[in-house]
Amino acid sequence: MGKTLLTGGTGFIGSHVARRLLERGDEVRITVREGSKLENLKGLDYQAVTCDLLDRRSVRRALRAVDRVVHCAELASLARRDTDRMFEVNVLGTRTLFEECLRKGVERVVHTSSVAAIGPAPRPRATADENQIFTAGRLGIPYVNSKHEAEVEAMRLAAQGLPVVAVNPSWVFGEGDIYATSTGIVKRFLLGQIPAYVSGGVNVVDVNDVADGVLQADERGRIGERYILGNRNYTHDRLFADMARISGVEPPPLRLPAGAALRVAQALEAMPGRPPITVLEVKAATQWWTYKNAKAKRELGWTPSPHEDTVEATIAWYLDRESERFKRARRSQPIGYKAAAGALGALESLPGIGGLIRRSYD
């Protein structure tokens, strides 16, 4: 298959893509930065190249003698302090890399985007597909906007002749998230650090399935098209219930109305130090990040694995990696949170008041 340049290969998705590329027979060159963790690439036969995607000269050096490019590098964060850096890496970095790919005339580019670039479903319990018009800018979530703008850059260059295909993974679970970015919620759950949640939905997909989808998009995807790589749509309470059943850790008992959760987050942000939850996190959590995967199945031949296996594998990986820490963690929720949940449930059952509370969830 020739030589393939992989960005973000030290990360969660990228390291699994690296394995798939090597299994396919590619000669793989992986971009690294100073201080990059190479744990996920241990034992793999690859060429490392130091590259800053914001430095056009280093990008050109990385692209020498390259036939194909798989772009997995990104900065994912819901912290406002990371906003400027996120737009630099996700938007300007993508633009620089793809402009140089077009200049060089590479055979194929796969842009690993995100369902964030599509935005959440338009209403509770609905599902979005690749044709949905992006309206999520109104949420003011920098990560979401940066991923959308990065994909706009990719498609702008596709119109100029760049042979690029985009894949849009949903919430990626599985083994190997050493930075705890995508699967951080599982880690916090196992540590008993999620006392409450809000109404909303997410789509969970296995990292191995995403890696398969990336290569299938490389081989079969239509230029200028995007493909959602998603599997099971969960409500938050259903996801926590499954995680509790597998791990033995009690799920969070308290489901807060969105308005109340926002006020709590605002109050915490006003206090000194780093808040345990932010307004941006609440805004993201109250959306329905739920999707259809029919296009990827139909055009790429993509088949996701059973979703139960994905959640089990993620929990097993964390328990094996940090077993002693999780043994010391609380497995049951504090009685105060349970009492608050019971009181809120009683209020919901009252005529009039219950309707107001339920509307505030949505």
N, C-alpha and C positions, 0 to 999 in steps of 0.2 A: 504493500500500500504506500510505500515511500516514507518520507519524513513528515511527522506531524508535530506542530508546536501546540503545546497545551499550557494555557495560563490558568492560575489557580489550582495547579495540580497538587499542592501540598494540603489543600483544604478537604472538606468533607466530601462533596460531590466530585471534585476534581481528582482526588486520589482513586476513587472507584472507576472514574473514566480512564485514568492512566492504566489501570489493570486491563480494562477491556481493550484499549488500543494495543497494548503489548500482546494480548491474546490473539488479536486479529493479525498480528505480524507487522505492525507499524514500528518504525524507528521513532522513538518518542523523545522530544526535547521539552523540558519543563522549565518555565520561568520561576525563579526564586528571588526573594529579596533578603537583605541582611536581617538575620534574626528569624527567618522562616523555620517553623517546626517541620522536620523531615520524617517524623515518626510514622506517618501514614504511607510513606514511600519505601519503608525499609524492605530490603530484599529485591527491589525492582530494578531492572536494567534500563536506565534512562540517562539522558544527558541533561545536566543542569546548566541553565544559562541565567546569569544575573540580569534582571530587566526591571525597569521602572516604566510602567505603561504611560506615564506622563512625560517621559523622555524619548522623544522621537528617534534620536540616534541609537539608543539602546534597543528600541523596538525593531529598528532596521537590522541591527546585529542579530537579534533573536530570530528574525525571519529569513536569514541567509540559508539558501538551499532547502527551504521548507516548501512542501507541496500542499499541505492542508493545515488548518488552524481550528482548534476547539477552544473557545473562550469561556472559561469558568470563573475567572477572577472577579471578585466583587467585595464591597464593604457593606455588611448588613448590620444595621443598628437602629434602635428606636430612641436613642439618646440625642437630644438637640445639639449637644456639644460636638457631635460627629457630622452635623449637616454639611458643612463646607467640604470636609474631606470626602464625604460620601458622594457628593456631586462630582468632585474631581476624579475619584477613582471610577465610579460607575458610569458617568457620562463622558467626561473628557478622556479618560483612559480608553473607553470603548471606541470613541471617535478616532483617537490617534492610532490605535491598533488597526482598525478597519480601513482607515485611509491608507495606511501603509500596506495592508493586504491588497487593496485595490491597485495601488501603484505597482506592487510587485507582480500582480497577476496570479495569486494563489488559486489552486483548483477548486477549493471548497472551504467554507467557513461555517462553523456551527456556533451560534450565539446562545449561551445558556442564560436565559432571561429568568423570569419568575411570573407566577400568576399575579403578583403585585402590579406588573405592567398592564394587566387587563383590568384589575380592580375587582372589588367584591361583587357578589350577586346583587341585583337591584332591590331585593326585598328579602325578608326572613324566609328561610327554607327554600329559596329558589336556587337555581344553578346558572352559572355563566359559561359561555363558550368563547372561542377565538374571535367571534364576530362582534362581541360586545364593545360598544363605544366607551372609551375611557372617560369616566366622570369622577374618579376618585381624588382628583386634585383638590376638591372641596374639603377633603378630610385634613389637609395640611400635614400629611405624614411624609417627611423628607425621603425615607427609604422608598416608599411607593412611587413618589414622583421621580426619583432618580432612576429607578428601574424602567419606568415608562419612557423617560427621555432617552435612556440608553438604547432602548428598542427602536425608538423613533430614528435615532442616528443610524442604527443598523439598516433599517428599511430605506432610509434616504440614500444610503450608499448602495443598497441593492438596486434601487432605481437607476443608479449610475453604472451598474454592471458588476457589482460585487456579488459573487455566488454564495450568498449567505442564507442560512435557514435558522430560525429561532425555535428553541424549545422553552416551555414555560412550566417548570416544576412547581408543584404546590408545596405543602409543608413536608419537608423531607425528614423521615425517621430512618433509623438503622444504626449499624455499627460504625464507629470511627469518627464521630463528631468531637474531635479533641478540643476544639475551641468552645464547645457547648453553645453554639449560635442557633442552629436549627432545632436541636433536641434539648435545649436548656429547660424547657417546660417539664420534660420528663425528670431531669435531675432535681429540679425544685420540688416536684411532686414527691419523689422518693425521700427527700429530706424533710418533708412536711412543711414546706415553706409557701404553700398556696392555701391560705385559710378561706378564701372566698373567690368567686368568679362571677362573670356576667353572662347574659344570654348572647349567644353568637354561634358561629359555625366555622369549621375548618375542614380542609381536605388533606388527608395524610397519604403519602406515597413512600415506597421503600427506595433507599438510595441506590440499591442494585438495579431496580427497575428504571430509575432515572438514567443511570449510566448506560443501560441497554438502549433507552430511548435516544440518548445523544448519538450513539453510533448508528442507530437506525435512521435518524434524521440526516446524518452525514451521508448515508448510502442511498436513502430513498426519498428524503424530504424534498418538497418543491421549493425552488429558490423564491425568496421573498415571502414565504409563508411561516406561520408559527403554529406550534403544536403543544397543547396542554398535556403535561405528564402528571396526572393526578389519579387517585384511586378512591378510597372510601371517604364519603362526606360524613362528618361527625358534628353533632351538637357538642358543646363543651361538657355538659353533664354526662353524655354518653361516652365521650372519650375518657373522662375521669373515672367513670364506672368501670370501663375495660381495664384501665391502668391499675385500679384498685384490686380488681379480681385477679390479675396476673401477679401483682407484687405483694398483696396483703396489706398495703398501706391504705388507711381510710381516705376516701375522697373528701375534698373540701365541702363542708356542709352548708355554707352560706352563699346563696345566689343574690347578688345585689342588683337593684335597679340601676340602669346605666347612669342616670342623673346622680344618684347617690355615690356611685363609684367615681365619677368625675370629680365630685366635690371632695371626696376623700383624697384623690390624687392631687388635686390643687392644693389642699392643705398640707400634704406631705412635701410637695415641691417647695412650699414656702418656708419649710423648716431647714435648719442647717444640715449639711451633709447630703449624701446621695440618697434619694428617696427609694423605698422598696418597690414602689410602683409609680409610674408617671402618667400624665394626661395622654401622651401619645400612645402608650401601651393600652390604656383603657379604650381610647378611640379605635385602635386596631382590633381589640378583642371583641368589641360590640358589633363588628361587621360580620357578614356571612361570606367567608372565603370558601365558597362551595362551587364545584365545577363539573363539567362534562368532559369525558376523555374520548368521545366517539371518533373524533378526527384522527387522533394518533393511532387508535386501533385500526381504523379503516385504511389510512394512507401509509402508515409506517409498519403495520403488522405488529404493533406494540401490544404486549399482554402483561399487565401487572400481576404480581404475586398476591396470595391471600393477605388481606390487611391484618388479620389476627397475628400472622407470623411477624409482620413488621413491628408491631407494638411489643410483642414478646422479645424479639431480637434486641430492640433498643433498651428495654429494661434489663435484660440479661447482660448486655455489654456494660452498662453502668454498674450493676451489682458486682460484676467480676472486676471491673477496673478500680472501684472505690469501695470494696466490700466492708472494710472496717468502719468507714465513715457512715455508711448507710445503716450499719448495725446499731450505731449510737443514736441515730435519728429517731424522732418520735413517730410511731406507727399509727397512733390514734390522734384525732383532732382535739384541741382544748375544749373543755366543757362549756366555756363561755361562748365559743363560736356556735356550738350545737344549740345552746339556749337561744342565741340570737336568731338562728335559722328557724327554730320552732316558733319564736314570737312573730317573725316575718311571715311564716306560713299561716299562722292564725289570723294575721291581719288580712292576708289575701283571701281568706274565706269569708270576710265580712262583706255584706252588700255595699256597693258603691265604692268603698275603699279598695276592695280587691281589684275592681276594674281599673282604677287609677294606677295601682301598683303594676298590674300586668301590662298596661299600655306603656308605662315608663321603661319596661324591659326592652321593648321593641323600638 
